[in-house]
Amino acid sequence: MHAPDFQRQHFDVWFLFTAVALVIFGTTMVYSSSAVFALERYGDSYFFLKRSLAFAAGGFLLLSFATAIDYHRYRRIVYVIMLAVAVLVGLVFIPGIGRSAAGATRWLKIGPFGFQPSEAAKIATVLFLAYSLEKKAPRIRTFAVGIFPNMVIVGLLSTLILVQKDLGSAVILMMMTWLLLFAAGARLRYLFGMLAGLVPVATILIMGSPYRRQRILAFLNPWNDQYGSGFQMIQSFVAFNEGGVFGRGLGEGQQKLFYLPEAHTDFILSVIGEELGLLGVVAIAALFLIFCYRGIRIALDAPDLFGRYLALGMTLLIGLEAMLNMGVVMGMLPTKGLALPFVSYGGSSLMMSLLAVGVVLNVSSYRSSERHAE
């Protein structure tokens, strides 16, 4: 179907509303969870709040830009985007350009800020898969055409990210790829064969890395090393327990006071649980559920396969990260270093998530002329 067959309509307001609500919720909780830490380290209790507001402003500019651009144009530059992202991911290993923290090399230095190329790699991978799956739709059930080329490209990019010691992002890429292939109609025997092949790879990656082994052991029994590898998980449990159903009140949490590591980043949901209680956690989960529901509806209503896979991929990207982060914080999964989209402090995650929202909104604004006529 060509561009003239499309008619522009209003974009999905509910999808935008849930994203904006999550950003407002997140910005509020970033300040609540980081004010004391920021004052102690930087002498400014508003340090992380001001940066979060700047990231949000940049993210909404990207959202506006992506909403305005016809998503069909991305077809022409898919490979350029993938190449550019691969170069950015590789640049982190160059001394003076890349920046390391906590034993991982994942960031590019951009003035006073850092940018995490793996976040851009997730967006680029969705664009590539949407283009590839549409192009290969007639032969998607064949391994040589439908499965293998996509897995090679995504596998190479995931390997670069793994070298940065970012297993969480690599897992997200592989999960999202598997789900998109499933949605596209790939044969189940090939898809489950992929899973079987990834099990030994994951085992080697975990067992061959001391810090990953420690994370697995801390997940299985955090009280075995309650002042070491299990400390963060135990403090997260304490936060949820202290919050109860209604919470201690906004700003009244105690675990963020140097007890809970990464309180304003990966474990911000624990602070929400302590200060706003079970009701706050349910509210966040409900917003993500609405977000995912509207994203899937947009994908189903898209006028072509490219738009369908684009909207579904972007929605899966954010939904999977939210699910895994919540699972980690609640002790149902081992720690992976993944942010809670829109909510956790982190410029790269927030800006790329809002860019993804803009792409999906653009898809939602198009309907085929035939459907519109009906």
N, C-alpha and C positions, 0 to 999 in steps of 0.2 A: 504494500500500500504506500503510495507516494504522498508527499507533503500536502498537495491540494486536496487530498481526501480527508484532511483533518480540519476540525473546527475548534477554535479556542473558546473555552468556557471559564467559569470561575474556578479557582483552585479549591482544594478540600480545606475548609476552615477548621474543622475539628482536628485534623492532623497538625496544622500549624498551632492551634491552641494548646494541644498537649505538649508540644515541644517548648513553647514559650513558658508554659506553667512549670515545666521541669527545670528550665533555666532559671526562672525566678526563685523557685524552691532551692535549687542548688546554690545560687549566689548567696542566698540568706544563710544556708547551712555552712557554706565555706567560711563566711565571716564568723559565725558562731563557733565553729570548730577550730579556727586558726588564730583568733584574736590574741589569746594569751601567748601562744607559741610565737607569733609574729612580733609581739612586743618584746619578748625575751631575746629573740634572735636578731631582729632588725630595728628595734626601738620604735616600731610603728605598728599599732594593733590593726591598722587598716591596710597593711602591706598586701596581703593576699586578696582582700576585697577589691582594692583598686585594680590589681592586675586581672582579677576575674571579670570586672566590669569592662576593662579594655579588651580582653579576649572575646567577651560576649558581643561587644560592639563590632569587632572585626568579623565575628561569626555571622552576625545578622547582615552585614554587608555582603558576605559570601552567599548567604541564603537569598538575599534579594537578587544578586547577580545570577545565581543558578535558576531562580524562579523565572527570570525574564528571558533566559536563553532557551530556544527550542531544543529539546533534548535530542532530536534527530541529528543535530549538528555534531554530536559527540562521535558519531560513526566515523567521520572523516579523520579524526585525530586520536583514535583509540591507541594505536601503536606508538604514536609520539608521546602520549601521556604515560604509557607503560615504560617506555625507555627513559623518560625524564625521571620518573619515580625510582626506577632501578638505579639510576645514577645518584640520586639523592640518598638512597639507602646505602649505597657504597661509600659516599663521601664521609659518613660518620667515622670511618676507620682511618681517615687522614688526620694526623696530628695537627693541632691548631684550628681545625675545622670542626671535628667531632668533639663531643663532650661526654665524659663518663660520670656515672654516679652509682653508688652502691654496687660496684663491680660489673655494671652493664654499660655498654657503649651504644646509646640509642639516639642521641640528640645532636643537632647541628647548632652551632653558636650563631645567633643573629642578634648582634648588639647585646643588650641586657637580657634578651630572651633566648629560649631554646626551642627548637622545633623538632618534633619526632617524626621522621619520614615514614615510619611504619604506619602511622595514622593515614597519611596520604596514600600509602600503598594499598590500604583496604579499599578506599574509594576507587582507585585506579583498577583494582582487580574486579570490582563489580562492573565497571564500565566495559572492561575487556570481556568478561564472561557473558554479559548481556549481548554484546556484539557477536561474539563467537557462537553462542547458543542459537541466536536467531539465524546466523549464516549457515550453521550446520544442522538446522532443524530437520531437514529431510533424512539425514543420516545419523541422527543423535543416538540411535540404538546400536550403532556399530562401535566397537571399541577403538578401532584405528582412527576414526574420524571424530566421533562424538565424545570420547573419554580421554584418550591418550594425549592429544595436543594440549588440551586445557590443563590436564594434570601436570604436564611438563612445565608449562609457563608458570602456573601457580606454585608448583613445587620449587622451581628455581628461586622465585621471589621469597618464598617461605624460608628457604635455606639461608638466604642472605639475612633475613630477620632473625633466624635462630642463632646465627653467628654473633649477633648483637646481644645474645642472651635474653631474648624476648620470646619465650616459649608461648606466652599467653596470646600474643598477636598472631603467631604462626598457627596456633590451634584455631583461632577465630577464622582465619583465612581458609583453612582446610575444611572446617565445619560448614562455613557458608558456601564453599565450592560444592561440597557433597550435596547439600540441600538444594542448590540451584540445579545441579545435574539431575537430581531426583525429580524436581518440579518440571524439568524439561522433557522427562520421559526416558531417561537412560535406563538400560536394562539393570534390574536389581542384582543379578548375579555379578555384574561388573562392579556395581557400587559396593556390595558387601565384600567382594574380593579386594577392593581398595581398603576397606576397613581392616580386613584380615592382614593385609600387607603393612598397614600403618602401626599395628599393635607392636611388632618387634622393634620398629623404628622408635616408637615412643618409649619402650622399655629400655632400649640402649641409651636414649637421651637422658632418661631419668637416672638409671643406675650408674651411668658414666659421669654423673655430675654430683659432687658431694652436697652442694646446697639444695639441689632438687631432691636428693634422697632425704635430706633433713626435713624438707617441706612435706614429703609423703608421710614420714614418721610422725611429724607434728600433727598432721591431719588425722592419722589413725589414733594417736593418743597424745594430745598436747600436754597432759599432766605429767607425762614421763620426763619432760624437760621444761618445767613450768617457768623457769627464769631464763630459758634460752630460746630454742626454736619454737616452743609452744606458747611463749609469752603473749604474742600478738593475738593469737586465737582465743586464749583464755580471757584477755582483757576485753575482747569483743563480746564474749559470752557474758561477762560481768556487766557490760554496758546494756545489753538487751535485758538482762535480769533486773537491773536497777530501774530501767524505764517502765517496766510493767505494761499495762494497757494504755494509760494516759500520759506517761512520761513525767519527767521531773520539771518540765517547763523549758521553753526556748532560752538557750544561754545558760541553763542551770546544770548542765552535764559536768560530771567530775572526771570521767575517763579521758577526756581530751586534755586534761591538765598533766601532760607528760607521762600518762600511764599507757595510753593507746597509741602505738606508733602509726604514723601516716593517717592521722585522724581526719585530715581535710582532703585526703586523696583517695586511696583505695578503700579505706575503711570508714568512709563518711556515713555509710548506712548505719554503722554501729552508734555513731553520735546521734543520728536521727532516732534510732531506737531508744536511746537513753533519754533524750530530751522531749521527744514527741510520742514515745511509746509505740505500742503495737498499731495504734491508729495511724500514726505518721508513716510507718513502714507500709501498711496496707494502702495508704493514699498514694505513695510512690509507686508501689506495684500496680495499682489500678491505672495510674497514668500511663505506665509503660504498656499495660495490656490494651488500653484504648489506642495508644500510638501504633502498636503492632496490628491491631484489628483494622484500623483505618488504612494503614500502609498496605496490608494484604488486599483490602477492598479496592484500593487504587490500582494495585497490580492486576487484579482480576478484570477491572473495567478499562484497562489500557487498550488503546486501539490497535496496537501491534505487539509482536513478540519482544522487540527490543525494549519498548516501554514497560512491558510486563516484567521482564527479567530485571530491568533497571530498578523499578520500584520495589520489587520483591527482594532483590539483593541488598539495597540500601536499608530496607526495613529489617531484614535478617541481621545485618551487620550490627545495628544498634540493639536490637532485641536480644541477640546472643550475648553481647557484651554485658547487658544489664542482667540477664539470667545468670551468667557465670560469676559476675561480681557478687550478686546477692547470695549465690550458692557458697562462695568462698567465705564471705563475711559471717554467714550463719553456720559455718562449720560443716557444710554438706559436700564441699569440694576442697582440694588442697589449694593453697595460695598460688596465684598466677601473676600478680602484678597488673591486673586489669582495672581500669577506672570504671566508675558508674557513669554512663553517658549523660551529658548535660548537668550532672549533679556534682561529681568529683571536681576538685581543683585540677586544672591542666589545660593549657592553652591549645595545644595541638588537638587533643581529643574534642574539646568543645567546638573549635572552629571547623574541624572536619565533619563533626556530627551535624552541625547546622548547615554546612554545605550539602551534605547528604539529604537533609530535609528539603532544601531548596530544589534539588533534582527531582525528588518525589513529588513535590508540589507542582513542578512544571509538568510532569507526567499526568498528574491529576487534572490539569487544566485542558487536556486535549481529549476530544471524543471523535470517533469516526463520523463522517457525514451521514452514513447509513443509519447508525445508531441514534444520531441526533434527530434524524428525520422521523424515526419511530416515536 
